[in-house]
């Protein structure tokens, strides 16, 4: 059985900002600096407005030490380096089908992972998330001289299940960074711990300074499928705020006049 640790009790720290002020990094400042495409920015703003307990489900012991070891060995032996969809850098990962994952860690362990998206949505919405029969599955390896980090991004999936295959104490740097509660938080994870989140969560992997970091990633559905997660009060407030800002912007209406050819 997997044991669940609530996100409120999981180990996380706010990331301090620069300039010696000691304040946390503001999610609004980060999102502005990244200059994200409008759809990604909208999603990131929704995620940033969520509390950490709303944004992330943490499940300790989602995979056993034995299963984690088998996946680490598999990616060490069979990894390929193809351009990543986030930044175009070599991804150093092993892509798997469900059947292949079952052969490595067992059908029961895989079935438990496939139940996590519905559990995540069920605790945050009255709507039901139908888990696809197939997910996009890959095991990723991070190393200082291969792929030392992953920049801030949102995933191309409705729900992501991200399992740490080694304890964070086994490497330096390389922490999972998430943008929620209006700040950037650093999550500290144990081996076999799953982090479940929606496509609205802006996240990154900090630069690895030493050691090797391994993770199992499972993408379920497409971003447009997570309407159940985007229709809550935080989403409506984010959209209302954006609309108010547009209405109050003389520059916006000026641009509209130029495009439409009106005075």
C-alpha positions in Angstrom: 0.0 0.0 0.0 1.1 3.5 -0.7 1.1 6.0 2.2 0.0 9.5 1.5 1.7 12.5 3.0 -0.4 15.7 2.7 1.2 18.6 0.8 1.0 20.7 3.9 3.3 18.3 5.7 5.7 17.6 2.9 9.1 19.1 3.0 9.2 22.3 1.0 10.9 25.7 1.3 10.4 29.0 -0.4 13.2 30.1 -2.7 14.9 33.3 -1.5 15.2 36.2 -3.9 18.3 38.0 -4.9 19.6 41.3 -3.8 20.2 40.3 -0.2 16.7 41.1 0.8 16.0 37.6 2.0 12.5 37.7 0.6 11.0 34.7 -1.4 10.9 34.7 -5.2 7.6 36.1 -6.3 5.7 33.9 -8.7 4.3 37.1 -10.5 7.9 38.4 -11.0 9.0 35.0 -12.3 6.1 34.6 -14.7 6.7 38.2 -16.0 10.4 37.5 -16.5 9.8 34.3 -18.4 7.7 36.0 -21.1 5.6 32.9 -21.6 3.2 32.5 -24.5 -0.3 33.7 -23.5 -1.9 30.2 -23.0 1.1 29.0 -20.9 1.1 32.3 -18.9 -2.6 31.9 -18.1 -2.1 28.4 -16.9 0.9 29.4 -14.8 -1.0 32.2 -13.2 -3.8 29.9 -12.2 -1.3 27.4 -10.7 0.6 30.2 -8.9 -2.7 31.4 -7.3 -3.2 27.9 -5.8 -2.0 26.9 -2.4 0.6 24.2 -2.3 -2.0 21.7 -1.0 -4.2 22.5 -4.0 -1.4 22.5 -6.5 0.4 19.3 -5.5 -0.5 15.9 -4.1 2.5 14.2 -2.5 2.4 10.4 -2.0 5.3 8.8 -0.1 6.2 5.2 -1.0 4.4 5.3 -4.3 7.2 3.0 -5.6 9.3 0.5 -3.6 13.1 0.8 -3.4 13.4 -2.3 -5.6 11.1 -0.8 -8.3 13.1 2.5 -8.2 16.4 0.6 -8.6 15.1 -1.3 -11.6 14.0 1.9 -13.4 17.4 3.6 -12.6 19.2 0.6 -14.0 17.0 0.5 -17.1 17.6 4.2 -18.0 21.4 3.8 -17.4 21.5 0.9 -19.8 19.0 2.0 -22.5 18.7 5.8 -22.4 18.6 7.9 -25.6 19.4 11.6 -26.0 16.8 13.3 -28.1 15.9 17.0 -28.2 13.6 17.8 -25.3 10.3 19.5 -26.0 10.9 22.1 -23.3 14.3 23.5 -24.4 15.6 21.4 -27.2 18.5 20.0 -25.1 19.3 16.3 -25.1 16.7 14.6 -22.8 18.7 11.5 -21.6 15.6 9.5 -21.1 14.0 6.1 -21.7 10.5 6.1 -23.2 8.2 3.2 -22.1 4.8 1.8 -22.9 2.6 0.6 -20.0 3.4 -3.0 -20.8 7.1 -2.4 -20.6 6.8 -0.5 -17.3 4.7 -3.5 -16.0 7.5 -5.9 -17.0 10.0 -3.8 -15.1 8.2 -3.1 -11.8 5.0 -5.2 -11.9 1.4 -4.7 -12.9 0.2 -3.9 -9.3 2.7 -1.1 -8.9 1.8 0.4 -12.3 -2.0 0.1 -11.5 -1.4 2.1 -8.3 0.4 4.9 -10.2 -2.5 5.0 -12.7 -4.9 5.6 -9.9 -3.1 8.8 -8.7 -4.5 11.2 -11.3 -8.1 10.5 -10.3 -7.2 10.8 -6.6 -5.6 14.2 -7.2 -8.6 15.5 -9.1 -11.1 13.9 -6.7 -9.6 15.8 -3.7 -9.9 19.1 -5.5 -13.1 18.9 -7.5 -16.4 17.2 -7.6 -15.8 16.4 -11.3 -14.4 13.1 -12.4 -11.1 12.7 -14.3 -11.2 9.7 -16.6 -7.7 8.3 -16.7 -6.7 7.3 -20.2 -5.8 3.7 -20.8 -2.3 4.8 -22.0 0.0 7.5 -20.6 3.2 9.0 -22.0 5.8 7.4 -19.8 9.5 8.0 -19.5 12.4 7.6 -17.1 14.8 10.6 -17.0 18.4 10.8 -15.9 20.0 14.1 -14.8 23.8 14.4 -14.5 26.2 17.4 -14.3 27.8 16.5 -17.6 24.7 15.4 -19.4 21.4 17.2 -18.5 22.0 19.2 -15.3 18.6 21.1 -15.1 15.2 21.6 -16.7 13.9 25.2 -17.1 10.6 26.5 -15.9 7.7 25.1 -17.9 4.2 23.7 -17.8 3.6 20.1 -19.0 1.8 19.0 -22.1 -0.6 16.8 -20.1 -3.7 17.3 -18.0 -2.1 15.5 -15.0 1.5 14.6 -14.3 2.8 11.9 -12.0 6.5 12.5 -11.2 8.2 9.9 -9.0 11.6 10.5 -7.4 13.7 7.3 -8.1 16.5 8.3 -5.7 16.4 10.3 -2.5 17.2 14.0 -2.9 20.0 13.6 -0.3 21.9 11.5 -2.9 22.8 14.5 -5.0 23.4 18.2 -4.7 21.1 20.8 -6.3 18.6 19.3 -8.7 15.6 20.0 -6.5 12.1 20.1 -8.0 10.9 23.8 -8.0 7.2 24.6 -8.1 5.4 27.9 -8.5 2.3 28.1 -6.2 1.2 30.1 -3.1 2.4 33.2 -5.1 6.0 32.0 -4.5 8.6 29.6 -5.8 8.9 26.5 -3.6 11.7 23.9 -3.4 10.3 20.4 -2.8 12.5 17.9 -1.0 11.6 14.3 -1.9 12.4 10.8 -0.7 13.0 7.8 -2.9 9.8 6.4 -4.3 7.8 9.6 -3.5 5.3 10.7 -6.1 4.4 14.3 -6.9 1.1 14.7 -8.7 0.0 18.0 -10.3 -2.0 19.6 -13.1 -0.8 21.2 -16.3 -1.3 24.6 -14.6 1.8 24.1 -12.3 4.8 26.0 -13.5 7.8 24.0 -12.4 11.5 23.3 -13.0 14.5 21.2 -11.9 17.3 23.3 -10.3 20.8 23.0 -11.6 22.5 19.7 -10.5 25.9 20.3 -8.8 26.9 16.7 -8.1 25.5 13.2 -8.2 22.8 11.7 -10.5 19.1 12.4 -10.3 16.5 10.0 -11.6 12.7 10.4 -12.0 9.8 8.5 -13.6 7.4 10.8 -15.4 3.9 9.9 -16.5 1.7 12.2 -18.6 -2.1 11.6 -18.5 -4.4 13.3 -20.9 -4.0 16.7 -22.6 -4.0 20.1 -21.0 -7.5 20.9 -22.4 -8.8 17.8 -20.5 -8.2 19.4 -17.1 -11.2 21.8 -17.3 -12.2 20.4 -14.0 -9.1 21.9 -12.5 -9.4 25.2 -14.3 -13.0 26.0 -13.4 -12.5 26.6 -9.6 -12.6 30.0 -7.8 -8.9 30.6 -8.4 -9.3 30.2 -12.1 -12.3 32.5 -12.2 -10.5 35.1 -10.1 -7.4 35.0 -12.3 -9.5 35.4 -15.5 -11.5 38.3 -13.9 -8.2 40.0 -12.8 -6.8 39.7 -16.3 -10.0 41.1 -17.9 -10.1 44.0 -15.5 -6.5 44.8 -16.4 -7.3 44.7 -20.1 -10.3 47.0 -19.7 -8.3 49.5 -17.8 -5.5 49.5 -20.3 -5.4 52.5 -22.8 -2.5 50.8 -24.6 -4.7 47.7 -25.2 -7.5 49.7 -26.7 -5.0 51.6 -28.7 -3.7 48.4 -30.2 -7.2 47.2 -30.9 -7.8 50.5 -32.8 -4.7 50.0 -34.9 -5.6 46.4 -35.8 -9.3 47.3 -36.6 -8.4 50.5 -38.4 -10.5 52.7 -36.2 -9.7 55.9 -34.4 
